[in-house]
């Protein structure tokens, strides 16, 4: 049994099948990081120094295995002209898309990250985090998937309607969105971080598997190929139900699938676990936000029991980004549980309900 490892040491050894002190663990901390340094959520979005300080402090406070520099899903869309509301102390949200109809698609241009103040601030934050702690922990930069970003450019309902009535227009829009994603991915890589893909509108809770195959998968595949060609592995997160597209998600070339709490981990292991690492899927709200520390520990034990023997490996994680007000004690409990379980895993016997 090795001594306590840094996240980089742990993940590297785990990937090679060598001894590790515990399973990797990622309670996907987003704007909760603002709470760690006692600032409002709205303050960190465009302040590179403060955003980096928050993410570094959260990592040092909890000791998890990946830093994901993230504030919201709308950074690329805002750079393209979407109107975003940034509350003082809540996560930003979409007010109005960049365009109103397919007739306006050709007025859009791919984003130039370094020419946009918001994206430049987020990129600077990534660089600061890499410089401070990148030698010990992986640093990723959140990147919204092409199809989801396209939905923010024209509106989700309009996009789905066009997918059925004017597929060529949707492909034009997704291509513009992809070019923005590629440019931002390249900029993230240049800062020493790795793009981490989030594509909630590609969920089969929202669109059919057929629409996923036609309008999401090809652009995700090209984006993942771009990142992998530059020597970095990719984690892909799609919210909600994804069972019917797990094979396609693996076909993108992503090495890890981050799965929502709606997913059955044991089933995912059986279906695609020989192809990809799995990550997830503790409920971010019901368990992490509203549960007790013991609820968290119980959920960790449950997910580990289901997926610890996944052929390509398993990362204990929340099913999506944690709500801002997630109690620190519950994040501590997640890390405490994986330390108690260790590796090879030693799962305590759950008490009988009979």
Secondary structure, DSSP 8 states (H G I E B T S, - for coil): ------HHHHHHHHHTT---SS--EE---STHHHHHTT--HHHHSS-HHHHHHHHHHHHHHH--SEEEE-S-S-HHHHHTT-EEE--SSS--EEEE-S-SSGGGGGG-----GGG-HHHHHHHHHHHHHHHHHTTTSEEEEEEE-HHHHHHHHH-HHHHHHHHHH-HHHHHHHHHHHHHHHHHHHHHHHHTT-EEEEE-GGGSTTTS-HHHIIIIIIHHHHHHHHHHHHTT---EEEE-S--GGGHHHHHHTT-SEEEE-TTS-HHHHHHHHTTTSEEEEEE-IIIIIITS-HHHHHHHHHHHHHHHTT-TT-EEEEESS---TT--HHHHHHHHHHHHHHTTTT---------
